[in-house]
Every structure is written in structure tokens, then in C-alpha cells.
Amino acid sequence: MADGDLQITFRPRHDALVEVRRELADWLDECATPQGIVDELVLATDELCANAIDAAEGGMIQLDARCDGSAVHLAVSNAGHALPELSRPEEEPEDALLDRGRGLTIVRAFTDSLAIVNVDGRTVARAVRLLPS
């Protein structure tokens, strides 16, 4: 990772998210991210991390964040497979999520792109938020 990037590795436990949210918010502040966007990205990342915890099959969860001045790039990965509803096509009716919540709907609302892929046995959720110029 380049200097200034953020990397957090944590156990797949929901109580770890308090510290993850704090570290991410502090890092986004250091990157001079506007406060409203900080709040939205912290919420979106919290949802991605919670999903990664729920789908984890052992191992650690990893959050990688990078700010290049024009966008914030986030990647949350776990050892395991995405829950089936997490990798559903965008056009599938929202009813498919009724038993799980609205986490990815929140992520999509606060980011400009979201992709969930499998890389080397890990599920990786990648999100990008463009910053105002």
C-alpha cells in the first residue's frame, strides 16, 4: 500500500466494527474528505464489513482504503463466499433482501460504484466514492 493508505485487519466479530469505524473516520478526516461524505462512507463501509463478517469462513476481515484526490476507493475482503443475496444482479427486485436488510442498498446510495468479486479464495467488495472537485 502507498503511504497514506489505510489498511485494517480484524477478527470477524461485530464488536470490532466500533474501532474500524473510528479509524476510518479519522483517516478520511486526514484526507480532507468533506464531513458529509465521511459520514456516508463510514456507514457504507460498516455495512460492507458487517456483511463480510456474516459470510466469513474463518480468517480475518481486511479493509483497504485509498484516496487519490478525486475518489475514495474501499475494498473489504473475507475468507469465504459472498452471501447469495450479496452478489445478486443489480436488476433483481429488492424483495430478495427482505430477510437480510438493506445494507447493500445503503452502500449503493453512498458510493458511485460497487462490485463484489472472488479473488484467490476471498470475497472482495470494492466500492468507489467520487469526491467533489
C-alpha positions in Angstrom: 0.0 0.0 0.0 1.1 3.5 -0.7 1.9 6.0 2.1 -1.2 7.4 3.5 -3.4 4.5 2.5 -5.4 2.7 5.3 -5.3 -1.0 6.0 -7.2 -2.5 8.9 -7.3 -6.3 9.6 -9.7 -7.6 12.2 -11.4 -10.7 13.5 -14.8 -11.4 12.1 -16.7 -10.1 15.1 -19.3 -7.4 15.0 -17.9 -5.7 18.1 -14.7 -5.0 16.1 -16.7 -2.5 14.0 -16.6 0.3 16.6 -12.8 0.6 16.2 -13.0 0.1 12.4 -15.5 3.0 12.1 -13.3 5.3 14.3 -10.1 4.5 12.4 -11.8 5.0 9.0 -13.4 8.3 10.1 -10.1 9.6 11.4 -8.3 8.6 8.2 -11.0 10.2 6.0 -10.6 13.4 8.0 -6.8 13.3 7.5 -7.5 13.0 3.7 -9.6 16.3 3.9 -12.8 14.4 2.9 -15.9 16.6 3.4 -17.7 15.7 6.7 -21.0 14.6 5.0 -19.0 12.2 2.8 -17.1 10.9 5.8 -20.4 10.0 7.5 -21.7 8.3 4.4 -18.6 6.3 3.7 -18.3 5.2 7.3 -21.9 3.9 7.2 -21.3 2.2 3.8 -18.1 0.6 5.0 -19.7 -0.5 8.2 -22.4 -2.3 6.1 -19.7 -3.9 3.9 -17.8 -5.1 7.0 -20.9 -6.5 8.6 -21.7 -8.5 5.5 -18.1 -9.7 5.4 -18.3 -10.8 9.0 -21.6 -12.6 8.4 -20.2 -14.5 5.4 -16.7 -15.2 6.8 -15.5 -18.8 6.8 -12.7 -18.2 9.3 -9.7 -16.0 8.8 -9.6 -12.2 9.2 -11.5 -9.4 7.6 -9.5 -6.8 5.8 -10.4 -3.2 4.9 -8.2 -1.4 2.5 -8.8 2.3 1.7 -7.1 4.7 -0.7 -7.8 8.3 -1.5 -6.3 9.6 -4.8 -7.7 13.1 -4.5 -10.6 12.5 -6.9 -12.1 9.5 -5.2 -12.0 7.2 -2.2 -11.5 3.6 -3.0 -12.6 0.9 -0.5 -12.1 -2.8 -0.5 -13.5 -5.2 2.2 -12.5 -8.8 2.0 -13.1 -12.0 3.9 -12.1 -15.7 3.6 -15.3 -17.1 2.3 -18.1 -16.7 -0.2 -20.5 -13.8 -0.6 -23.9 -14.5 0.8 -26.1 -15.3 -2.2 -28.1 -12.1 -1.9 -24.9 -10.0 -1.8 -23.9 -11.0 -5.3 -27.4 -10.7 -6.9 -27.6 -8.8 -10.2 -28.5 -5.1 -9.8 -31.8 -5.6 -11.7 -33.1 -8.3 -9.4 -36.0 -7.0 -7.3 -35.1 -5.5 -3.9 -37.6 -8.0 -2.3 -34.7 -10.5 -2.4 -33.1 -8.7 0.5 -36.2 -8.5 2.8 -34.8 -11.2 5.1 -31.3 -9.7 5.3 -31.8 -5.9 5.5 -30.8 -3.0 3.3 -27.0 -2.9 3.7 -26.1 -3.0 0.0 -28.9 -0.6 -0.8 -27.2 1.8 1.6 -23.8 1.1 0.1 -25.1 1.8 -3.4 -26.7 5.0 -2.2 -23.5 6.4 -0.7 -21.0 5.2 -3.4 -20.6 5.6 -7.1 -19.8 2.0 -7.8 -19.9 -1.3 -6.1 -18.5 -4.7 -7.2 -18.4 -8.0 -5.3 -15.8 -10.4 -6.7 -13.9 -13.5 -5.6 -10.2 -13.2 -5.7 -7.9 -16.1 -4.6 -10.5 -17.7 -2.3 -11.5 -14.4 -0.7 -14.7 -12.4 -1.4 -13.9 -8.7 -2.0 -16.4 -5.9 -2.0 -15.0 -2.9 -3.9 -16.7 0.5 -3.6 -15.7 3.9 -5.0 -16.9 7.3 -4.0 -16.1 10.3 -6.2 -15.1 13.4 -4.4 -16.2 16.9 -5.3 -13.6 18.9 -7.3 
